[in-house]
Amino acid sequence: MFDLTNFTPWVLFSDAGMILALLLIGKLCRAKIKFIQKLFIPPSLIAGILALAFGPNGLGWLPISNNLGAYSAILIAVVFAALPLSSPSVKFSEVAGKVGPMWAYSQFGMFFQWAVLGLLGVILLTPIFGVHPAFGIMCPVGFYGGHGTAAAMGATFQGMGWEDALSLGMTTATVGVILGVICGVLFIKLATKKHQTAYVTDFAELPDELRSGLVPEEKRDDLGKATISSISLEHYSLHLGIVFVCAFGGYLLTQLVKTNFSVGGDPLDIPVFLTAYLVGLLGKFLLDKTKASYYVEQKTISNISGTATDLLVACGVGAINLKVVTANALPLVVLLILGIAVTVFLCFYFARHLYKEDWFEKAIFAWGWWTGTMAIGIALLRIVDPKNESHALDNYALAFLPCAPVEIILILSVPFAAKGGWLLWLCLGYLVLSLLILLFAKKKGWWLSGKQIKELNQAK
């Protein structure tokens, strides 16, 4: 009935229908099954697990083609193209003046997780288990980066000959989301008992809509305002066109570079997600300069990015090659244990020393983000700060603006460092940068000593 051996538009249609059907099933499970509600498991992850179990990499019962990995690479280009388009225009002086400690925490966390786990992979896992030198890096790829970065990095490594990278990255991202939610809820329960939360005193106070994901009418938010008349063009079509043109422009730029430039006799293959981000930056610049950005609704762009992310998670998890996972089971388990330990230390120890107010709220958001996705971080934050009284999310959005281009450079540099044999030195360099950020934070007076922390606790 279904011929999935030759790719045709109908194969794409069939794949889209199946993935979207699985997303709806995932949403139904989240809305009705109490166990899933308690763990806050996102529907996109449920859809991905179902695609993995019953798709071509599992039992083969669902008519899904073997193109899920390719779809992931395309979707991450869409996500990265939308990033600059949905970002507000903010001066650096405003960032430094308002959210310095949060910037230090975010930028330090990025460098520290990638550097430490990358070093553990090179120094410990590769000599003991004989795995690829970048094996350790695949943990922060999935944790701090999430499924999107795993798709981007995996595709880049595959182009360099390491075929297992995509499955390993998607696996760590999936485990990160699951543990991020389960451990995050556990941390919140412990924090409420120890009176470390500022805005909730009992975990049972959590609103039902956060558990089920079904929002009652009186609490529903607007998805954006129409900026053009539907007589000329639908509002969503305009914004979808802007995002996809930037993503497609990135693909064309990659092909142009690949055709005309080479390194060591091999074509220079720049990842599409990077060029899509660059074209998105150019698009943002042109829209601002021509005043056309007045008609671009950032919330709509964010919704498009969010939709692409949901599809990306479902496709990415469904594309995991279970044979690769089982073949690397022991070093993967060791890596994940090390990754969780590093991230727990990173999130909660340093948050306590960098934040005078609402340290736990900001730490639990970072935990959800740095083990899986921004959406998990937001979900955990809303549990402990349902009215956004800490303004943690707003400040994080502002603080991450200067971090975003640094993350792009980091993601781009790692595969080339691994291919060139200098990954160890790159990770050491990032570790040094993370320590320099801490020194800068101490110099600016953002770092709290143990004595200052005790005084703050006594004041409460």
C-alpha positions, 0 to 999 in steps of 0.5 A: 500500500505504501511504497517508501523505498523511493522518495516522492512528494507522497512519501513526504505527505505520508511522513508528515501525516504520521508525525503529526498524528503521533503529536496529536496522540502525544498531546492526548496522552499528556491531557489524559494520563496522570502519570505523564502529567506528573512527569511533565513529559512533552507531547513531542517527546511522546511522539518521537518515542512512538515513532522510534518504537513503531517506525522503521528503526523499531518494529516497522509497523508505521508507514514512516520512511527513513528520512526522519534524520534528513527532516531533522536537519531541515527543521533545525535550519528553520529554527535557527533562521527564526532565532534572530527574526524573533529577537528584540533589538537591544543595546549591549549596554542595556544587557550589561546594566540590567542582567550582568550576573545572569549573563555570567551564569548563562555564558559560564554554564555554556562553556563549562558544560561543553568543556568539562564533558568534552575533556572527560570524553577525550581523557577518559572515555576514548582511552578506556572504551575506544570511542570517537574523540568527540564522544564526550561532547555528544552529552552537552550537544544533547543537554545544553543544545537539545534535539536541535543542536543534536540534529545540527551537530549530528549532520555535520559529523555525519558529513565528516564520516562519523555516522553514529553522531546523530543517534548518539546526540538524539539519545543524550537529548532524549535522556536529558529531557526525561531526566530534566523533567523528572529530576526537576520536579524532584528538586522542586519538591525538595526545595519547597520542603526546605523553604528555598522557593520564594513564590510557592510553598507547596508543590500541590499548588501547581495549576491543572493547566500546567499538568495537562497542557489544556488552558481554560478560556479565561487564561488563554493567551493571544498568539499574535496580532495580524499585521497585514490584511488577509485580503492581500495575504494571510498573516501567517503566510507572510511570516512563514514565508520570511522564516522559510526564505531565510532558511532556504537562503542558508541552504543556497549559501551552503551549496554556493560555498561547497561548490566554489571553496575547498579545504585540503581538496575536500569541498568546504561544507558549512552546516546549513543551520549556521548559514540559515542563522546568518541569513536570518541576521541579515534578514533582521537587519534589512527588515529593521533598516527598511522599517518593514519589521513594523509588520513582522510580529515576533510572537508569530515568528516564535510560534513558527519556531516552536512548531518546527521544534516540536516536529524536530523533536518527534523526527529526531527521536524517531531517527535514533538508530538503536543499534548504535545505542546498544553498541555504545551502551556502556560508555553512553551510560557512563557519559550520561552519569557524568553529564548529570553530575556536572549539570547538577553542580553547575546549575545549583552551586553557581546559581547560589553564588551568583544570585542574591534574589530568587536563586532557586527559581533561576537555577531550576529554569537553567536545569530544565534548559541545560538538560533538554529544552527551553520549554522544559525550563519554562515549565519548571519555572512556572511551577515555582513562579507561576506569576513570573514575579522573579522576572527570570524568564524576561531577564534570561531572554535579555541575557542570552542575546550576547550568548547566542552568537557565541553558542553558534561559534561553539557548535561550529568549532567542535566538529572541525576541532575533532576532525583536525585532532585539536579537540582537547585544546579547544575544550581546554580553551573553553574551560579557561574562558569559563573560569575567566567569566567567574573572575570577571563576575567576582571583579564586578561584585556579582559573586557571593561568598559563603558568608554573604549567602549565610547572611542572606539566609538569616535575613529571610 
